[in-house]
């Protein structure tokens, strides 16, 4: 587990720490996995860099080749707060999100969508306090809540969300906090969706 970083290695000449004993005993890499990140991977001799921001991606590593991997925290790509709000508004009103909500409702799953995005004053305060003024780290401007009154509906909702590509969406982050009781005693599963045409 390298974390958010850039690394270069030759697949069969690598030396990394074992995740269990921490000693440098891993000397062959056969697979690279990225979780909850904007990432890219490029092999020597291949002029095309593969980039993605899906919440989980796996790549087969070929023996003897040199690879360059980059992983960064997922970010918005807006030019200003106003641009961010406009992109969020367009994404929340997109046919992709509407189709996803319709699919969830077929299973009698309740979807609660606020009437509007976060107000400017509240949004500006959140950006200042939580993200040191970096508006491209904010992801909950456009959001909706899925309420499930039993475990079956929850499993169904998560399964539908994880099939986001069927709705031309991408799951860019998936964090399951359901087994961890929150301060408000609510349990939740947080899934961030990305609407590519509104990036």
Backbone torsions as a table, in degrees:
resi	resn	phi	psi	omega
1	UNK	NA	104.7	-176.0
2	UNK	-86.7	-27.7	-176.2
3	UNK	85.8	-161.2	178.9
4	UNK	-81.4	109.9	-174.2
5	UNK	-166.2	174.1	172.5
6	UNK	-116.0	130.6	177.7
7	UNK	-137.0	154.4	174.5
8	UNK	-130.2	138.2	178.0
9	UNK	-155.5	160.6	170.0
10	UNK	-103.2	126.4	-167.6
11	UNK	-50.9	-40.6	-177.7
12	UNK	-105.0	15.3	176.8
13	UNK	-129.9	25.1	-178.3
14	UNK	-87.6	157.7	174.9
15	UNK	-142.9	105.3	-178.5
16	UNK	-126.4	159.3	179.1
17	UNK	-72.8	139.2	175.1
18	UNK	-67.3	134.0	-179.7
19	UNK	-64.3	-22.1	-179.0
20	UNK	-90.2	-57.1	-174.7
21	UNK	-93.8	-11.0	178.6
22	UNK	70.2	1.8	178.4
23	UNK	-82.2	152.8	-179.3
24	UNK	-76.3	79.3	-176.7
25	UNK	-117.9	-8.5	179.7
26	UNK	-85.9	112.3	-175.8
27	UNK	-120.8	1.6	175.5
28	UNK	-137.0	132.4	178.2
29	UNK	-114.4	126.3	-179.0
30	UNK	-114.7	-12.6	-178.9
31	UNK	-151.7	141.5	173.4
32	UNK	-117.3	132.9	179.0
33	UNK	-124.3	139.3	176.8
34	UNK	-119.9	138.5	177.7
35	UNK	-127.1	136.6	171.1
36	UNK	44.9	52.6	-178.0
37	UNK	-150.3	157.7	164.6
38	UNK	-87.2	124.5	-173.3
39	UNK	-142.5	165.2	174.8
40	UNK	-145.8	154.5	177.5
41	UNK	-143.0	138.8	-179.3
42	UNK	-142.7	131.8	178.0
43	UNK	-98.9	150.2	177.6
44	UNK	-59.0	140.6	179.9
45	UNK	82.3	-6.4	179.2
46	UNK	-109.8	110.9	-175.8
47	UNK	-72.0	-12.4	-176.5
48	UNK	-98.3	121.8	176.6
49	UNK	-88.8	126.3	178.0
50	UNK	-84.6	124.6	177.9
51	UNK	-122.1	148.9	-178.2
52	UNK	-160.9	161.9	172.5
53	UNK	-137.5	27.5	176.1
54	UNK	-71.3	151.4	-174.3
55	UNK	-65.2	-21.0	-179.5
56	UNK	-152.0	118.6	178.3
57	UNK	-134.5	144.1	-179.7
58	UNK	-127.1	137.3	179.8
59	UNK	-130.0	134.3	176.1
60	UNK	-77.7	134.7	179.7
61	UNK	-102.8	126.1	-178.7
62	UNK	-88.8	140.2	-178.0
63	UNK	-61.0	138.4	174.6
64	UNK	81.8	-4.2	-178.5
65	UNK	-97.2	150.8	176.4
66	UNK	-92.4	138.8	-178.0
67	UNK	-128.8	146.2	171.6
68	UNK	-120.5	123.2	-179.2
69	UNK	-119.0	138.4	176.0
70	UNK	-131.2	134.5	176.9
71	UNK	-136.2	126.3	178.8
72	UNK	-128.8	158.6	174.7
73	UNK	-60.5	145.2	177.9
74	UNK	-67.0	134.1	-178.1
75	UNK	-134.6	158.9	169.1
76	UNK	-76.8	165.7	179.6
77	UNK	-125.4	39.5	-177.9
78	UNK	-86.1	157.8	179.7
79	UNK	-93.9	-19.2	-178.9
80	UNK	-160.0	170.8	177.2
81	UNK	-63.2	-39.3	179.2
82	UNK	-62.7	-41.9	178.0
83	UNK	-63.8	-40.9	178.6
84	UNK	-62.1	-44.9	178.6
85	UNK	-62.5	-42.6	-179.3
86	UNK	-64.2	-44.3	178.3
87	UNK	-62.0	-42.7	-179.4
88	UNK	-64.5	-43.0	178.5
89	UNK	-61.1	-45.8	179.5
90	UNK	-63.5	-40.5	179.4
91	UNK	-65.4	-44.5	-178.3
92	UNK	-65.5	-28.7	180.0
93	UNK	-97.5	6.9	-175.8
94	UNK	-71.5	156.8	176.7
95	UNK	-62.6	-31.6	-180.0
96	UNK	-62.3	-48.0	179.3
97	UNK	-68.5	-41.3	178.6
98	UNK	-59.9	-41.5	178.3
99	UNK	-65.3	-38.5	177.8
100	UNK	-63.9	-46.6	179.6
101	UNK	-61.4	-42.2	177.8
102	UNK	-59.9	-42.3	179.0
103	UNK	-63.4	-43.4	178.3
104	UNK	-61.7	-41.2	-178.2
105	UNK	-67.4	-22.9	175.7
106	UNK	-60.8	-26.7	-179.5
107	UNK	-97.4	17.6	-179.0
108	UNK	57.8	36.8	176.6
109	UNK	-95.4	130.9	-177.7
110	UNK	-82.3	125.6	177.5
111	UNK	-115.1	120.3	-179.1
112	UNK	-108.1	115.9	-178.4
113	UNK	-116.9	123.2	177.9
114	UNK	-57.9	151.5	-179.1
115	UNK	-64.5	-29.1	-179.1
116	UNK	-147.2	171.3	176.9
117	UNK	-70.2	171.5	175.5
118	UNK	-57.2	142.3	178.9
119	UNK	-65.7	152.0	-176.9
120	UNK	-56.1	-44.1	-177.5
121	UNK	-63.4	-46.5	179.4
122	UNK	-65.0	-41.0	179.5
123	UNK	-64.7	-45.9	179.6
124	UNK	-60.8	-41.0	178.3
125	UNK	-63.6	-45.2	179.4
126	UNK	-60.8	-44.0	179.8
127	UNK	-62.6	-42.9	-179.0
128	UNK	-65.9	-48.2	-174.3
129	UNK	-77.6	-49.7	-172.8
130	UNK	-85.0	-26.9	-172.0
131	UNK	-127.3	19.9	177.5
132	UNK	49.4	37.3	176.5
133	UNK	85.4	-1.1	-178.7
134	UNK	-88.7	95.9	-175.2
135	UNK	-66.7	-18.3	-179.5
136	UNK	-77.6	0.9	174.9
137	UNK	-95.5	-8.0	-175.8
138	UNK	-84.0	130.4	-178.8
139	UNK	-124.3	-7.0	-175.4
140	UNK	-107.4	33.1	175.1
141	UNK	-71.4	-52.6	173.8
142	UNK	-101.0	122.7	-175.6
143	UNK	-154.9	161.5	169.6
144	UNK	-145.8	157.3	-177.9
145	UNK	-113.1	135.9	177.1
146	UNK	-107.9	120.3	-178.1
147	UNK	-102.6	127.9	-179.1
148	UNK	-124.4	128.4	-177.9
149	UNK	-97.3	5.4	174.2
150	UNK	-157.0	160.5	-176.6
151	UNK	-60.1	-33.3	-179.4
152	UNK	-64.6	-43.8	178.5
153	UNK	-64.4	-38.1	178.5
154	UNK	-62.7	-47.9	179.2
155	UNK	-60.6	-40.6	178.9
156	UNK	-64.3	-45.2	-179.4
157	UNK	-60.7	-45.6	179.4
158	UNK	-63.4	-42.5	179.4
159	UNK	-61.5	-42.8	178.8
160	UNK	-64.0	-45.2	-179.3
161	UNK	-61.7	-38.3	-178.1
162	UNK	-73.8	-10.9	173.9
163	UNK	-97.3	32.7	-174.9
164	UNK	-55.6	-31.8	-177.8
165	UNK	-61.0	-24.3	176.2
166	UNK	-64.9	-20.7	-179.4
167	UNK	-108.6	15.4	-176.7
168	UNK	61.4	35.7	175.5
169	UNK	-117.3	164.6	176.3
170	UNK	-126.8	133.8	171.2
171	UNK	-81.5	110.8	-177.9
172	UNK	-95.7	-16.4	177.0
173	UNK	-156.1	140.3	-178.4
174	UNK	-139.3	109.7	-179.7
175	UNK	-126.6	119.6	-176.8
176	UNK	-99.4	105.6	177.9
177	UNK	-106.3	15.1	-171.9
178	UNK	-61.9	-36.4	-178.7
179	UNK	-84.7	-0.9	178.7
180	UNK	-108.5	114.1	-178.8
181	UNK	-66.9	129.1	179.5
182	UNK	-85.1	172.0	179.0
183	UNK	-60.3	-30.1	-179.3
184	UNK	-89.6	2.5	-179.5
185	UNK	70.1	11.9	174.0
186	UNK	-92.9	146.8	175.0
187	UNK	-107.0	144.0	-176.9
188	UNK	-149.4	159.0	176.4
189	UNK	-125.8	117.1	-173.6
190	UNK	-100.9	117.1	178.8
191	UNK	-122.9	123.8	177.5
192	UNK	-97.8	127.6	178.4
193	UNK	-105.9	146.9	-178.7
194	UNK	-120.5	128.7	177.8
195	UNK	-103.7	97.3	-171.2
196	UNK	-51.5	-39.0	-175.5
197	UNK	-73.9	-7.7	178.1
198	UNK	-113.2	21.5	177.3
199	UNK	-84.9	NA	NA
